[in-house]
Amino acid sequence: FFAAASTNFCNATVSPQNINVNAIRLQLQNFYTRCKVFCTKRQQNMTRVKLTVEYVGTDFCGWQSQKNGISVQDTLEKALCSYFDCDFVRVYAAGRTDVGVHSRGQTVHFDTDKKVNTFKLCLGVNLRLPASVAVTDPQIVADDIDARFDALSKTYCYRVYVSPVRKPTLDVNCLQVYKPLDVAAMQKAASLLV
């Protein structure tokens, strides 16, 4: 299925003269719809669960599984496998974070053929997670809900404190700057990003 879909999408010759952005957008939307239908049909009799995950990313190599270290995704999947007493659970996230980045509300989903009590799931999985990771607000959702493709927005917050000396209680979540910032110049530069 996926090979055929990607072949159909990629068989046109692309040059600067023949790029049609609207046609590409339409093909991507059609491809996405076919993928959602395929995944839903493939996973009949499965329960889709949406979780909100909070984590302090200091000790992780980022959200996504990687060969070079322990990721938040690996840690959560291991806890879910332990909770459900199974060999494999794959979680799909709305986005990824880099090394050392924290999250207050990473949305993920997974499918399971096990019976799910959301209250027990939250307690049971959190018991199996390190103190730096927590599952909040588990919900059973429709089969076509997708954490990645249905995300409407993402918010990033960067915290800075100005001090000539280190503040250990702030260093966990903030960047230290030694001299006062030029806020007007920062706002001008930020206006170019929005």
CNS distance restraints for C-alpha pairs under 8 A (distance, minus, plus):
assign (resid   1 and name CA) (resid   5 and name CA) 6.15 0.50 0.50
assign (resid   2 and name CA) (resid   6 and name CA) 6.03 0.50 0.50
assign (resid   3 and name CA) (resid   7 and name CA) 6.01 0.50 0.50
assign (resid   4 and name CA) (resid   8 and name CA) 6.17 0.50 0.50
assign (resid   5 and name CA) (resid   9 and name CA) 6.26 0.50 0.50
assign (resid   5 and name CA) (resid  31 and name CA) 6.89 0.50 0.50
assign (resid   6 and name CA) (resid  10 and name CA) 6.05 0.50 0.50
assign (resid   7 and name CA) (resid  11 and name CA) 5.97 0.50 0.50
assign (resid   9 and name CA) (resid  27 and name CA) 6.90 0.50 0.50
assign (resid  14 and name CA) (resid  18 and name CA) 6.32 0.50 0.50
assign (resid  14 and name CA) (resid  19 and name CA) 6.26 0.50 0.50
assign (resid  15 and name CA) (resid  19 and name CA) 6.37 0.50 0.50
assign (resid  20 and name CA) (resid  24 and name CA) 6.36 0.50 0.50
assign (resid  21 and name CA) (resid  25 and name CA) 6.09 0.50 0.50
assign (resid  22 and name CA) (resid  26 and name CA) 6.13 0.50 0.50
assign (resid  23 and name CA) (resid  27 and name CA) 6.17 0.50 0.50
assign (resid  24 and name CA) (resid  28 and name CA) 6.15 0.50 0.50
assign (resid  25 and name CA) (resid  29 and name CA) 6.22 0.50 0.50
assign (resid  26 and name CA) (resid  30 and name CA) 6.17 0.50 0.50
assign (resid  27 and name CA) (resid  31 and name CA) 6.02 0.50 0.50
assign (resid  28 and name CA) (resid  32 and name CA) 6.03 0.50 0.50
assign (resid  29 and name CA) (resid  33 and name CA) 6.17 0.50 0.50
assign (resid  30 and name CA) (resid  34 and name CA) 6.24 0.50 0.50
assign (resid  31 and name CA) (resid  35 and name CA) 6.18 0.50 0.50
assign (resid  32 and name CA) (resid  36 and name CA) 6.21 0.50 0.50
assign (resid  33 and name CA) (resid  37 and name CA) 6.23 0.50 0.50
assign (resid  34 and name CA) (resid  38 and name CA) 6.00 0.50 0.50
assign (resid  35 and name CA) (resid  39 and name CA) 6.03 0.50 0.50
assign (resid  36 and name CA) (resid  40 and name CA) 6.05 0.50 0.50
assign (resid  36 and name CA) (resid 144 and name CA) 6.44 0.50 0.50
assign (resid  37 and name CA) (resid  41 and name CA) 6.14 0.50 0.50
assign (resid  37 and name CA) (resid 144 and name CA) 7.75 0.50 0.50
assign (resid  38 and name CA) (resid  42 and name CA) 6.02 0.50 0.50
assign (resid  39 and name CA) (resid  43 and name CA) 6.21 0.50 0.50
assign (resid  40 and name CA) (resid  44 and name CA) 6.51 0.50 0.50
assign (resid  40 and name CA) (resid 143 and name CA) 5.91 0.50 0.50
assign (resid  40 and name CA) (resid 144 and name CA) 6.30 0.50 0.50
assign (resid  43 and name CA) (resid 111 and name CA) 7.82 0.50 0.50
assign (resid  45 and name CA) (resid 113 and name CA) 6.64 0.50 0.50
assign (resid  46 and name CA) (resid 111 and name CA) 5.97 0.50 0.50
assign (resid  46 and name CA) (resid 112 and name CA) 5.34 0.50 0.50
assign (resid  46 and name CA) (resid 113 and name CA) 4.69 0.50 0.50
assign (resid  46 and name CA) (resid 114 and name CA) 7.77 0.50 0.50
assign (resid  47 and name CA) (resid 111 and name CA) 5.46 0.50 0.50
assign (resid  47 and name CA) (resid 112 and name CA) 5.31 0.50 0.50
assign (resid  47 and name CA) (resid 113 and name CA) 6.13 0.50 0.50
assign (resid  47 and name CA) (resid 114 and name CA) 7.52 0.50 0.50
assign (resid  47 and name CA) (resid 115 and name CA) 7.83 0.50 0.50
assign (resid  47 and name CA) (resid 116 and name CA) 7.79 0.50 0.50
assign (resid  47 and name CA) (resid 140 and name CA) 7.05 0.50 0.50
assign (resid  47 and name CA) (resid 141 and name CA) 7.82 0.50 0.50
assign (resid  47 and name CA) (resid 143 and name CA) 7.26 0.50 0.50
assign (resid  48 and name CA) (resid 109 and name CA) 6.77 0.50 0.50
assign (resid  48 and name CA) (resid 110 and name CA) 5.73 0.50 0.50
assign (resid  48 and name CA) (resid 111 and name CA) 4.47 0.50 0.50
assign (resid  48 and name CA) (resid 112 and name CA) 6.61 0.50 0.50
assign (resid  48 and name CA) (resid 140 and name CA) 5.92 0.50 0.50
assign (resid  48 and name CA) (resid 141 and name CA) 5.68 0.50 0.50
assign (resid  48 and name CA) (resid 142 and name CA) 6.57 0.50 0.50
assign (resid  48 and name CA) (resid 143 and name CA) 5.73 0.50 0.50
assign (resid  49 and name CA) (resid 109 and name CA) 5.42 0.50 0.50
assign (resid  49 and name CA) (resid 110 and name CA) 5.51 0.50 0.50
assign (resid  49 and name CA) (resid 111 and name CA) 6.27 0.50 0.50
assign (resid  49 and name CA) (resid 112 and name CA) 7.90 0.50 0.50
assign (resid  49 and name CA) (resid 138 and name CA) 6.74 0.50 0.50
assign (resid  49 and name CA) (resid 139 and name CA) 5.60 0.50 0.50
assign (resid  49 and name CA) (resid 140 and name CA) 4.56 0.50 0.50
assign (resid  49 and name CA) (resid 141 and name CA) 5.82 0.50 0.50
assign (resid  50 and name CA) (resid 107 and name CA) 7.02 0.50 0.50
assign (resid  50 and name CA) (resid 108 and name CA) 5.70 0.50 0.50
assign (resid  50 and name CA) (resid 109 and name CA) 4.29 0.50 0.50
assign (resid  50 and name CA) (resid 110 and name CA) 6.78 0.50 0.50
assign (resid  50 and name CA) (resid 138 and name CA) 5.68 0.50 0.50
assign (resid  50 and name CA) (resid 139 and name CA) 5.20 0.50 0.50
assign (resid  50 and name CA) (resid 140 and name CA) 6.30 0.50 0.50
assign (resid  50 and name CA) (resid 141 and name CA) 6.52 0.50 0.50
assign (resid  50 and name CA) (resid 147 and name CA) 7.54 0.50 0.50
assign (resid  51 and name CA) (resid 107 and name CA) 5.83 0.50 0.50
assign (resid  51 and name CA) (resid 108 and name CA) 5.33 0.50 0.50
assign (resid  51 and name CA) (resid 109 and name CA) 6.04 0.50 0.50
assign (resid  51 and name CA) (resid 135 and name CA) 6.48 0.50 0.50
assign (resid  51 and name CA) (resid 136 and name CA) 6.42 0.50 0.50
assign (resid  51 and name CA) (resid 137 and name CA) 5.96 0.50 0.50
assign (resid  51 and name CA) (resid 138 and name CA) 4.48 0.50 0.50
assign (resid  51 and name CA) (resid 139 and name CA) 6.50 0.50 0.50
assign (resid  52 and name CA) (resid 105 and name CA) 5.51 0.50 0.50
assign (resid  52 and name CA) (resid 106 and name CA) 5.51 0.50 0.50
assign (resid  52 and name CA) (resid 107 and name CA) 4.66 0.50 0.50
assign (resid  52 and name CA) (resid 108 and name CA) 6.40 0.50 0.50
assign (resid  52 and name CA) (resid 135 and name CA) 5.87 0.50 0.50
assign (resid  52 and name CA) (resid 136 and name CA) 5.11 0.50 0.50
assign (resid  52 and name CA) (resid 137 and name CA) 5.76 0.50 0.50
assign (resid  52 and name CA) (resid 138 and name CA) 6.68 0.50 0.50
assign (resid  53 and name CA) (resid 103 and name CA) 7.51 0.50 0.50
assign (resid  53 and name CA) (resid 104 and name CA) 6.98 0.50 0.50
assign (resid  53 and name CA) (resid 105 and name CA) 5.55 0.50 0.50
assign (resid  53 and name CA) (resid 106 and name CA) 5.00 0.50 0.50
assign (resid  53 and name CA) (resid 107 and name CA) 6.33 0.50 0.50
assign (resid  53 and name CA) (resid 108 and name CA) 7.43 0.50 0.50
assign (resid  53 and name CA) (resid 133 and name CA) 7.18 0.50 0.50
assign (resid  53 and name CA) (resid 134 and name CA) 5.77 0.50 0.50
assign (resid  53 and name CA) (resid 135 and name CA) 4.63 0.50 0.50
assign (resid  53 and name CA) (resid 136 and name CA) 5.94 0.50 0.50
assign (resid  54 and name CA) (resid 102 and name CA) 7.65 0.50 0.50
assign (resid  54 and name CA) (resid 103 and name CA) 5.27 0.50 0.50
assign (resid  54 and name CA) (resid 104 and name CA) 4.54 0.50 0.50
assign (resid  54 and name CA) (resid 105 and name CA) 5.51 0.50 0.50
assign (resid  54 and name CA) (resid 106 and name CA) 6.45 0.50 0.50
assign (resid  54 and name CA) (resid 133 and name CA) 5.79 0.50 0.50
assign (resid  54 and name CA) (resid 134 and name CA) 5.30 0.50 0.50
assign (resid  54 and name CA) (resid 135 and name CA) 6.47 0.50 0.50
assign (resid  54 and name CA) (resid 136 and name CA) 7.41 0.50 0.50
assign (resid  55 and name CA) (resid  72 and name CA) 7.86 0.50 0.50
assign (resid  55 and name CA) (resid 102 and name CA) 5.56 0.50 0.50
assign (resid  55 and name CA) (resid 103 and name CA) 5.29 0.50 0.50
assign (resid  55 and name CA) (resid 104 and name CA) 6.61 0.50 0.50
assign (resid  55 and name CA) (resid 132 and name CA) 5.39 0.50 0.50
assign (resid  55 and name CA) (resid 133 and name CA) 4.30 0.50 0.50
assign (resid  55 and name CA) (resid 134 and name CA) 6.35 0.50 0.50
assign (resid  56 and name CA) (resid 100 and name CA) 7.57 0.50 0.50
assign (resid  56 and name CA) (resid 101 and name CA) 7.03 0.50 0.50
assign (resid  56 and name CA) (resid 102 and name CA) 4.52 0.50 0.50
assign (resid  56 and name CA) (resid 103 and name CA) 6.65 0.50 0.50
assign (resid  56 and name CA) (resid 132 and name CA) 5.17 0.50 0.50
assign (resid  56 and name CA) (resid 133 and name CA) 6.61 0.50 0.50
assign (resid  57 and name CA) (resid  61 and name CA) 7.76 0.50 0.50
assign (resid  57 and name CA) (resid  62 and name CA) 6.72 0.50 0.50
assign (resid  57 and name CA) (resid  72 and name CA) 7.68 0.50 0.50
assign (resid  57 and name CA) (resid  99 and name CA) 6.77 0.50 0.50
assign (resid  57 and name CA) (resid 100 and name CA) 4.36 0.50 0.50
assign (resid  57 and name CA) (resid 101 and name CA) 4.77 0.50 0.50
assign (resid  57 and name CA) (resid 102 and name CA) 4.56 0.50 0.50
assign (resid  57 and name CA) (resid 103 and name CA) 7.47 0.50 0.50
assign (resid  57 and name CA) (resid 132 and name CA) 7.56 0.50 0.50
assign (resid  58 and name CA) (resid  99 and name CA) 7.23 0.50 0.50
assign (resid  58 and name CA) (resid 100 and name CA) 4.08 0.50 0.50
assign (resid  58 and name CA) (resid 101 and name CA) 6.63 0.50 0.50
assign (resid  58 and name CA) (resid 102 and name CA) 7.31 0.50 0.50
assign (resid  59 and name CA) (resid  70 and name CA) 7.99 0.50 0.50
assign (resid  59 and name CA) (resid 100 and name CA) 6.54 0.50 0.50
assign (resid  60 and name CA) (resid  69 and name CA) 7.14 0.50 0.50
assign (resid  60 and name CA) (resid  70 and name CA) 5.52 0.50 0.50
assign (resid  60 and name CA) (resid  71 and name CA) 5.09 0.50 0.50
assign (resid  60 and name CA) (resid  72 and name CA) 6.34 0.50 0.50
assign (resid  60 and name CA) (resid  99 and name CA) 6.09 0.50 0.50
assign (resid  60 and name CA) (resid 100 and name CA) 6.15 0.50 0.50
assign (resid  61 and name CA) (resid  66 and name CA) 7.54 0.50 0.50
assign (resid  61 and name CA) (resid  68 and name CA) 7.62 0.50 0.50
assign (resid  61 and name CA) (resid  69 and name CA) 5.58 0.50 0.50
assign (resid  61 and name CA) (resid  70 and name CA) 5.81 0.50 0.50
assign (resid  61 and name CA) (resid  71 and name CA) 5.17 0.50 0.50
assign (resid  61 and name CA) (resid  72 and name CA) 7.81 0.50 0.50
assign (resid  61 and name CA) (resid  98 and name CA) 6.82 0.50 0.50
assign (resid  61 and name CA) (resid  99 and name CA) 4.49 0.50 0.50
assign (resid  61 and name CA) (resid 100 and name CA) 6.82 0.50 0.50
assign (resid  62 and name CA) (resid  71 and name CA) 5.38 0.50 0.50
assign (resid  62 and name CA) (resid  72 and name CA) 6.45 0.50 0.50
assign (resid  62 and name CA) (resid  96 and name CA) 7.26 0.50 0.50
assign (resid  62 and name CA) (resid  97 and name CA) 5.27 0.50 0.50
assign (resid  62 and name CA) (resid  98 and name CA) 4.32 0.50 0.50
assign (resid  62 and name CA) (resid  99 and name CA) 4.24 0.50 0.50
assign (resid  62 and name CA) (resid 100 and name CA) 6.49 0.50 0.50
assign (resid  62 and name CA) (resid 101 and name CA) 6.90 0.50 0.50
assign (resid  63 and name CA) (resid  71 and name CA) 5.35 0.50 0.50
assign (resid  63 and name CA) (resid  72 and name CA) 4.77 0.50 0.50
assign (resid  63 and name CA) (resid  73 and name CA) 5.47 0.50 0.50
assign (resid  63 and name CA) (resid  96 and name CA) 5.27 0.50 0.50
assign (resid  63 and name CA) (resid  97 and name CA) 5.14 0.50 0.50
assign (resid  63 and name CA) (resid  98 and name CA) 6.65 0.50 0.50
assign (resid  63 and name CA) (resid  99 and name CA) 7.87 0.50 0.50
assign (resid  64 and name CA) (resid  71 and name CA) 5.89 0.50 0.50
assign (resid  64 and name CA) (resid  72 and name CA) 6.83 0.50 0.50
assign (resid  64 and name CA) (resid  73 and name CA) 5.53 0.50 0.50
assign (resid  64 and name CA) (resid  74 and name CA) 7.61 0.50 0.50
assign (resid  64 and name CA) (resid  96 and name CA) 6.30 0.50 0.50
assign (resid  64 and name CA) (resid  97 and name CA) 7.62 0.50 0.50
assign (resid  65 and name CA) (resid  70 and name CA) 7.38 0.50 0.50
assign (resid  65 and name CA) (resid  71 and name CA) 5.39 0.50 0.50
assign (resid  65 and name CA) (resid  72 and name CA) 7.60 0.50 0.50
assign (resid  65 and name CA) (resid  73 and name CA) 5.87 0.50 0.50
assign (resid  65 and name CA) (resid  74 and name CA) 5.77 0.50 0.50
assign (resid  66 and name CA) (resid  70 and name CA) 7.23 0.50 0.50
assign (resid  66 and name CA) (resid  71 and name CA) 6.75 0.50 0.50
assign (resid  70 and name CA) (resid  74 and name CA) 6.69 0.50 0.50
assign (resid  70 and name CA) (resid  75 and name CA) 7.26 0.50 0.50
assign (resid  71 and name CA) (resid  75 and name CA) 6.33 0.50 0.50
assign (resid  72 and name CA) (resid  76 and name CA) 6.13 0.50 0.50
assign (resid  72 and name CA) (resid 133 and name CA) 7.75 0.50 0.50
assign (resid  73 and name CA) (resid  77 and name CA) 6.06 0.50 0.50
assign (resid  73 and name CA) (resid  91 and name CA) 7.15 0.50 0.50
assign (resid  74 and name CA) (resid  78 and name CA) 6.05 0.50 0.50
assign (resid  75 and name CA) (resid  79 and name CA) 6.33 0.50 0.50
assign (resid  75 and name CA) (resid 129 and name CA) 7.12 0.50 0.50
assign (resid  76 and name CA) (resid  80 and name CA) 6.18 0.50 0.50
assign (resid  76 and name CA) (resid 129 and name CA) 7.02 0.50 0.50
assign (resid  77 and name CA) (resid  81 and name CA) 6.10 0.50 0.50
assign (resid  77 and name CA) (resid  88 and name CA) 7.61 0.50 0.50
assign (resid  77 and name CA) (resid  89 and name CA) 5.74 0.50 0.50
assign (resid  77 and name CA) (resid  90 and name CA) 6.38 0.50 0.50
assign (resid  77 and name CA) (resid  91 and name CA) 6.67 0.50 0.50
assign (resid  78 and name CA) (resid  82 and name CA) 6.23 0.50 0.50
assign (resid  78 and name CA) (resid  89 and name CA) 7.88 0.50 0.50
assign (resid  79 and name CA) (resid  83 and name CA) 6.14 0.50 0.50
assign (resid  79 and name CA) (resid 125 and name CA) 5.73 0.50 0.50
assign (resid  79 and name CA) (resid 126 and name CA) 7.95 0.50 0.50
assign (resid  79 and name CA) (resid 128 and name CA) 5.26 0.50 0.50
assign (resid  79 and name CA) (resid 129 and name CA) 6.04 0.50 0.50
assign (resid  80 and name CA) (resid  84 and name CA) 6.04 0.50 0.50
assign (resid  80 and name CA) (resid  89 and name CA) 6.68 0.50 0.50
assign (resid  80 and name CA) (resid 125 and name CA) 6.10 0.50 0.50
assign (resid  81 and name CA) (resid  85 and name CA) 5.54 0.50 0.50
assign (resid  81 and name CA) (resid  86 and name CA) 5.03 0.50 0.50
assign (resid  81 and name CA) (resid  87 and name CA) 5.99 0.50 0.50
assign (resid  81 and name CA) (resid  88 and name CA) 5.97 0.50 0.50
assign (resid  81 and name CA) (resid  89 and name CA) 5.98 0.50 0.50
assign (resid  82 and name CA) (resid  86 and name CA) 6.71 0.50 0.50
assign (resid  82 and name CA) (resid 128 and name CA) 7.55 0.50 0.50
assign (resid  83 and name CA) (resid 121 and name CA) 7.69 0.50 0.50
assign (resid  83 and name CA) (resid 124 and name CA) 6.27 0.50 0.50
assign (resid  83 and name CA) (resid 125 and name CA) 6.01 0.50 0.50
assign (resid  83 and name CA) (resid 128 and name CA) 7.65 0.50 0.50
assign (resid  84 and name CA) (resid 114 and name CA) 7.22 0.50 0.50
assign (resid  89 and name CA) (resid 110 and name CA) 7.15 0.50 0.50
assign (resid  89 and name CA) (resid 111 and name CA) 7.60 0.50 0.50
assign (resid  89 and name CA) (resid 112 and name CA) 7.58 0.50 0.50
assign (resid  90 and name CA) (resid 110 and name CA) 6.12 0.50 0.50
assign (resid  90 and name CA) (resid 111 and name CA) 7.70 0.50 0.50
assign (resid  91 and name CA) (resid 108 and name CA) 6.24 0.50 0.50
assign (resid  91 and name CA) (resid 109 and name CA) 5.58 0.50 0.50
assign (resid  91 and name CA) (resid 110 and name CA) 4.77 0.50 0.50
assign (resid  91 and name CA) (resid 111 and name CA) 7.98 0.50 0.50
assign (resid  92 and name CA) (resid 108 and name CA) 5.28 0.50 0.50
assign (resid  92 and name CA) (resid 109 and name CA) 5.34 0.50 0.50
assign (resid  92 and name CA) (resid 110 and name CA) 6.36 0.50 0.50
assign (resid  92 and name CA) (resid 146 and name CA) 7.87 0.50 0.50
assign (resid  92 and name CA) (resid 147 and name CA) 6.46 0.50 0.50
assign (resid  92 and name CA) (resid 148 and name CA) 6.88 0.50 0.50
assign (resid  93 and name CA) (resid 106 and name CA) 7.09 0.50 0.50
assign (resid  93 and name CA) (resid 107 and name CA) 5.86 0.50 0.50
assign (resid  93 and name CA) (resid 108 and name CA) 4.18 0.50 0.50
assign (resid  93 and name CA) (resid 109 and name CA) 6.61 0.50 0.50
assign (resid  93 and name CA) (resid 147 and name CA) 5.54 0.50 0.50
assign (resid  93 and name CA) (resid 148 and name CA) 5.60 0.50 0.50
assign (resid  94 and name CA) (resid 106 and name CA) 6.79 0.50 0.50
assign (resid  94 and name CA) (resid 107 and name CA) 5.54 0.50 0.50
assign (resid  94 and name CA) (resid 108 and name CA) 6.09 0.50 0.50
assign (resid  94 and name CA) (resid 147 and name CA) 4.69 0.50 0.50
assign (resid  94 and name CA) (resid 148 and name CA) 3.82 0.50 0.50
assign (resid  94 and name CA) (resid 149 and name CA) 7.25 0.50 0.50
assign (resid  94 and name CA) (resid 150 and name CA) 7.96 0.50 0.50
assign (resid  94 and name CA) (resid 151 and name CA) 6.09 0.50 0.50
assign (resid  95 and name CA) (resid 106 and name CA) 7.45 0.50 0.50
assign (resid  95 and name CA) (resid 148 and name CA) 6.50 0.50 0.50
assign (resid  97 and name CA) (resid 101 and name CA) 5.95 0.50 0.50
assign (resid  97 and name CA) (resid 102 and name CA) 7.69 0.50 0.50
assign (resid 107 and name CA) (resid 147 and name CA) 6.03 0.50 0.50
assign (resid 108 and name CA) (resid 147 and name CA) 5.30 0.50 0.50
assign (resid 108 and name CA) (resid 148 and name CA) 7.76 0.50 0.50
assign (resid 109 and name CA) (resid 146 and name CA) 6.83 0.50 0.50
assign (resid 109 and name CA) (resid 147 and name CA) 5.80 0.50 0.50
assign (resid 116 and name CA) (resid 121 and name CA) 6.92 0.50 0.50
assign (resid 117 and name CA) (resid 121 and name CA) 5.95 0.50 0.50
assign (resid 118 and name CA) (resid 122 and name CA) 6.11 0.50 0.50
assign (resid 118 and name CA) (resid 138 and name CA) 5.63 0.50 0.50
assign (resid 118 and name CA) (resid 139 and name CA) 6.40 0.50 0.50
assign (resid 118 and name CA) (resid 140 and name CA) 7.51 0.50 0.50
assign (resid 119 and name CA) (resid 123 and name CA) 6.47 0.50 0.50
assign (resid 119 and name CA) (resid 138 and name CA) 7.69 0.50 0.50
assign (resid 120 and name CA) (resid 124 and name CA) 5.75 0.50 0.50
assign (resid 121 and name CA) (resid 125 and name CA) 5.83 0.50 0.50
assign (resid 121 and name CA) (resid 138 and name CA) 7.60 0.50 0.50
assign (resid 122 and name CA) (resid 126 and name CA) 6.04 0.50 0.50
assign (resid 122 and name CA) (resid 135 and name CA) 6.11 0.50 0.50
assign (resid 122 and name CA) (resid 136 and name CA) 6.60 0.50 0.50
assign (resid 122 and name CA) (resid 137 and name CA) 7.59 0.50 0.50
assign (resid 122 and name CA) (resid 138 and name CA) 6.57 0.50 0.50
assign (resid 123 and name CA) (resid 127 and name CA) 6.25 0.50 0.50
assign (resid 124 and name CA) (resid 128 and name CA) 6.74 0.50 0.50
assign (resid 125 and name CA) (resid 129 and name CA) 6.40 0.50 0.50
assign (resid 125 and name CA) (resid 135 and name CA) 7.22 0.50 0.50
assign (resid 126 and name CA) (resid 130 and name CA) 7.84 0.50 0.50
assign (resid 126 and name CA) (resid 133 and name CA) 7.78 0.50 0.50
assign (resid 126 and name CA) (resid 134 and name CA) 5.68 0.50 0.50
assign (resid 126 and name CA) (resid 135 and name CA) 6.17 0.50 0.50
assign (resid 129 and name CA) (resid 133 and name CA) 6.08 0.50 0.50
assign (resid 129 and name CA) (resid 134 and name CA) 6.81 0.50 0.50
assign (resid 130 and name CA) (resid 134 and name CA) 7.92 0.50 0.50
assign (resid 141 and name CA) (resid 145 and name CA) 6.63 0.50 0.50
assign (resid 145 and name CA) (resid 150 and name CA) 6.73 0.50 0.50
assign (resid 146 and name CA) (resid 150 and name CA) 5.42 0.50 0.50
assign (resid 146 and name CA) (resid 151 and name CA) 7.88 0.50 0.50
assign (resid 147 and name CA) (resid 151 and name CA) 6.00 0.50 0.50
assign (resid 158 and name CA) (resid 174 and name CA) 7.42 0.50 0.50
assign (resid 159 and name CA) (resid 173 and name CA) 6.97 0.50 0.50
assign (resid 159 and name CA) (resid 174 and name CA) 4.78 0.50 0.50
assign (resid 159 and name CA) (resid 175 and name CA) 6.21 0.50 0.50
assign (resid 160 and name CA) (resid 174 and name CA) 5.14 0.50 0.50
assign (resid 160 and name CA) (resid 175 and name CA) 4.64 0.50 0.50
assign (resid 160 and name CA) (resid 176 and name CA) 5.88 0.50 0.50
assign (resid 160 and name CA) (resid 177 and name CA) 6.78 0.50 0.50
assign (resid 161 and name CA) (resid 170 and name CA) 7.82 0.50 0.50
assign (resid 161 and name CA) (resid 174 and name CA) 6.54 0.50 0.50
assign (resid 161 and name CA) (resid 175 and name CA) 6.24 0.50 0.50
assign (resid 161 and name CA) (resid 176 and name CA) 5.19 0.50 0.50
assign (resid 161 and name CA) (resid 177 and name CA) 6.05 0.50 0.50
assign (resid 162 and name CA) (resid 176 and name CA) 6.00 0.50 0.50
assign (resid 162 and name CA) (resid 177 and name CA) 4.83 0.50 0.50
assign (resid 162 and name CA) (resid 178 and name CA) 5.62 0.50 0.50
assign (resid 162 and name CA) (resid 179 and name CA) 6.32 0.50 0.50
assign (resid 162 and name CA) (resid 180 and name CA) 6.14 0.50 0.50
assign (resid 162 and name CA) (resid 181 and name CA) 7.87 0.50 0.50
assign (resid 163 and name CA) (resid 176 and name CA) 6.80 0.50 0.50
assign (resid 163 and name CA) (resid 177 and name CA) 6.35 0.50 0.50
assign (resid 163 and name CA) (resid 178 and name CA) 5.19 0.50 0.50
assign (resid 163 and name CA) (resid 179 and name CA) 7.05 0.50 0.50
assign (resid 164 and name CA) (resid 177 and name CA) 7.64 0.50 0.50
assign (resid 164 and name CA) (resid 178 and name CA) 4.75 0.50 0.50
assign (resid 164 and name CA) (resid 179 and name CA) 7.13 0.50 0.50
assign (resid 165 and name CA) (resid 178 and name CA) 7.57 0.50 0.50
assign (resid 166 and name CA) (resid 171 and name CA) 7.52 0.50 0.50
assign (resid 166 and name CA) (resid 176 and name CA) 7.24 0.50 0.50
assign (resid 167 and name CA) (resid 171 and name CA) 6.01 0.50 0.50
assign (resid 168 and name CA) (resid 172 and name CA) 7.04 0.50 0.50
assign (resid 170 and name CA) (resid 174 and name CA) 5.59 0.50 0.50
assign (resid 171 and name CA) (resid 175 and name CA) 6.45 0.50 0.50
assign (resid 171 and name CA) (resid 176 and name CA) 7.06 0.50 0.50
assign (resid 177 and name CA) (resid 181 and name CA) 7.98 0.50 0.50
assign (resid 182 and name CA) (resid 186 and name CA) 6.35 0.50 0.50
assign (resid 183 and name CA) (resid 187 and name CA) 6.12 0.50 0.50
assign (resid 184 and name CA) (resid 188 and name CA) 6.22 0.50 0.50
assign (resid 185 and name CA) (resid 189 and name CA) 6.19 0.50 0.50
assign (resid 186 and name CA) (resid 190 and name CA) 6.02 0.50 0.50
assign (resid 187 and name CA) (resid 191 and name CA) 6.15 0.50 0.50
assign (resid 188 and name CA) (resid 192 and name CA) 7.06 0.50 0.50
assign (resid 189 and name CA) (resid 193 and name CA) 7.19 0.50 0.50
assign (resid 190 and name CA) (resid 194 and name CA) 6.81 0.50 0.50
